[in-house]
Amino acid sequence: MKNLTAIILTYNEEENLKYCLESVSGLADEILIVDSYSTDKTVEIAKKFGAEVFEHPFENQAKQFNWALENLEIKGDWILRLDADEYLTKELKAEIAEKLNAVSEEISGFYIKRRAYFMGRWIKHGGYYPTWILRLFRRGKAKSEERAMDEHIVLSEGKSAKLKNDFIDEMRKSLEWWTAKHNNYSTREAEERIKIAEGKSGFLKSGLEGQAKRKRALKNNFYLKLPLFCRSLFYFIYRYFFRLGFLDGKEGLIFHFLQGFWHQFLIDAKICEKRKNKR
């Protein structure tokens, strides 16, 4: 198999990192951790698995990952990008090893399906699964979009293909932590949406393709043109009823309401606040 480097971004991920590293152990020839000065056992756990740890101040996911691509001595021919709360299924691990043994030169990257677990439940509905994300690519052939939120890795050259099996995104931390994280996300997303409204964001100018391109076009050309506050309610109704989010049980109700309504409403509230302050 061609050499594979796993790049993982971390900050206080002692509850998650073990599972992530176990899943790439034996597959990745090199594991590089870019840590944002964790104060828990994250670095200690990383070193136990033989990972190299580099510290760099965090601004956003895109800049942190691109910093790794531009500044670390990456040895692998292929790069696998993971968050600390994500891990490969055994089936995906085997599939990656098989694919990289016989991949054609025209293929520069692979899209992989994300399977999300929230409060122990697989969120299958509400349009949330499958979500296809480019996470495996040839070194030097891709980088992350420079966006504060909703960033994607995009290919600079070559074609993409899809893998059959899933990687897992599992929330093991508390709901308090999750809502605090999304509060932070809402601030960054509000700033990004203001840039879009002012024509200052390269929202549709990247090399996105497939599902990610369709979702972004729908968001830019339809959702963001709806009135503030109303759109979050419409989005929740669409996800929960029309896309069958109610089939995800009580955990699904919590997830789709918080992620599909509360989070979106909070973004709109921060946009409203920023516009008032500007005036």
N, C-alpha and C positions, 0 to 999 in steps of 0.2 A: 504493500500500500504506500502511496505517496505520503510524505511527511505532513502531519496535521498539527497546527497550533491552536489551542483553545485560549481565547481572551475573555476574561470575566471581570466585570466591574463590581466593586464591593464597597459597602460602608455598614459596619455593625451587623454582619450577617452570620453570626455564630450559629443561629438556629437553622439556617438553610444551607450553608456552604458545603457541609459534609456530603449531602445528597447530590449536589451538583458535581463535586469533584469525583465522587465514587462513580458517577455515570460516565465520565469521560476518561477515567483511569483505564489504561490498557488500549485506548483508542487514540488519544492525543499523545504525540511524541513530546510535546512541550505545553505547559500550562502557565500562562502569564496572568497574574492578578494585578489590576490597577485599583488600588485602595485609596479612599478619601480620608485617611487618618482615623481609622476605626479605633474605638476605645474599648472594645470587647475582645473576644478571643479569635476574631476573624483571621488575623495574620498568623497566629499560632496554628490554627487549623490548616490554613493554606500550606504552610511550610511542612506540616506532617505528611501532606500528600505530594511533596516534592515540587510544589509550584514556586515560581519566582514571583516575588512581590515588589511592586513599584508603587510609590506614593505620589499622588498628584492632587492638587486642590480641585474640588468638583464645582463645575458651573452648570452643566447639563449633560445628559447622556451622550448627545451627539459630539460635543467638544471633547468629552472624556475619551470616547472610543477613537475618534480621529487622532487625538494626541497619542494614543497607544500605537496606532498604525504608522504615524509619522516619526515617532521617537524611540520606539523599542526595536531591538534587534530581533526580528521575527525570523525564525529558521524554517518554518513550515511552508510547503508549497500551497497548502490550503489553510484557511482560517475559519474557525468555528466561533461564533459570537454567542455568549450566554450571559444572562443575569444570574446572580447568586441564588435566587429562588426558583430557578429553572433547572431541569435535568432531562437527560435523554432516556427514553424507554429502551429496554433491552433490544427490542425489534429495530428501533431506529439506529442504535449503536451498530448492530450487525449490518444494517442496510448501508450506512455510511462507509463502513470498512469495505463492503463489497463494491459499492459504486466507485470509490476512489481508486480501486484496483484496475478499473477498466473504463474510466471516463474519457470521452473524446475531447480533443483539443478545443473544439468550438464551444464547449460548455465552460462558462466561467463562474457560475453560481447555481445554488440549489435553494428553492423555496421549501420550507418545512411547515407543517401544520402545528399550531399551538393549541394545546388542550389545557384549559384553565380550571383549577379547583379552588373553590371559595368556601370557607368554613367546612371543608371536607367533602364538598359536593362538586362533581363535574358539571360545569355550566355548559350544557349542550345546545341550548336554545337561545332565542332572542337575537339571532343573527351573530352570535358570538363564536360559534364553532361551525365549520373550521375557519380559522384565521391563518392565512398563508403569509409567511414572513421570510425574507431572504436572510438566512443566517449562516450559510456555508458558502465560501467563495475563494477563488484563487487570490493569492497574495498579489497586491498591486492592481487588482481589477475592480475594486469596489471601495466605497467609503460611505459614511453616514451623511445624510443631508444636514446642513447647518441650520437646524431649527430647534427652538427651545423645547418644543413638545411635538408629539406625533411624528417623530423622525423615523425614517426608514433607511436601511442600507440599500444603495443603488449601484448597479454595475456601470462601470465606465466603458467597458467593451466586452464583446462576447455574448453568447446566448445563455439563457437560464433553463433549468429543468426543475421538476418537482420530485420530492421523495414521498414514498407512500405512508411512512409511519410518523408518529407524533413526538413532539417534545412536550414536557409538562411544565406548566407555570402554576405553582402551588403556594397559596397563602398559608403560612404556618404561624404568623405573628397575630397579635390581637386586632380586634376591630378598631380599637382606639388608634393603634399604629396605622392601620389602613386608611382611616378617615383623615388622619394628620398628613399622610403622604398625599392623598388626593386634594387636600386643602392646598398643599404646596404646588401640586400639579395645576390646580385651577388658576393660580397666580400667573404661572408661566404661559398657560394656554390663553388666558385673557389678554396678555401682552401680545401674543402671536396673532390673535384674532383682530386686535386693533391694527396691527401692521397690515394684515390682509385687507381690512376695510380701507386703509389709507394707500393701498397699492404698493406697500413697501416690503412685501414678502414674496419670495419665489415659490409660492404655494403650489403652482402647477408647472413649474419650470424644471423639475428634476427628471431623472430617468426612471420614474416609477412605471411599473407595468402590471397587468393582470388585475387581481382583486384590489390591491392597494391603490392602484390608479383610479379604478372605478369608485371606490369608497371616498377618495379624496375629491374627485370631481363632484360627487353627489353632495358632499359636505360643503364644498366651496360654492357650487352653483345653485344649491337648493336650501340646505339647512341654515347656512349663515345669512341667507337673505330673508329668513323668517323673523318676525318681531322678537326682541329680547323677552325672555321669561316664558312666553307662549311656546317657543320651540322646544324647550326642555320637557314640557308636559306632553307635547305631540310625540316627541322621541320616545318617552317612556311608554306611552300607549301603543305606539308602533311596535316597540320591542316586546313588551309584556303580553300583549294580546294578539297582534297580527303576526308576530314572529314566534309566538308560542312560548314566551319566557315563563309563563305560569306553570309549565310542565317541569320546571327545575325545582319545584317544591318551595318550602319556606326559605331555604338558603338562597334560592333563585329570586324570590321576592325581595329579600334584603339586598342582594347584589344588583338586580336590575333597577330597583328604586334608587339605591345610593349612587351607583355608577351611571345609570341612564337618566335619572332625574335630578337628584340632589347635586351631584357633581356638575352637571350642565347648568343648573340654575345658579350655582355658586359662581361659575365662570361668568355668566351674564351679569350677576350682581357686581362682580369686580370690574367688568367692562363699564357698567353704569357709573360706578364710583370713580373710576379713572377719568371718564369723560366729564363728570361734574367737577372734579378737581382741576381739570385742564381749563374749563370755562371760568 
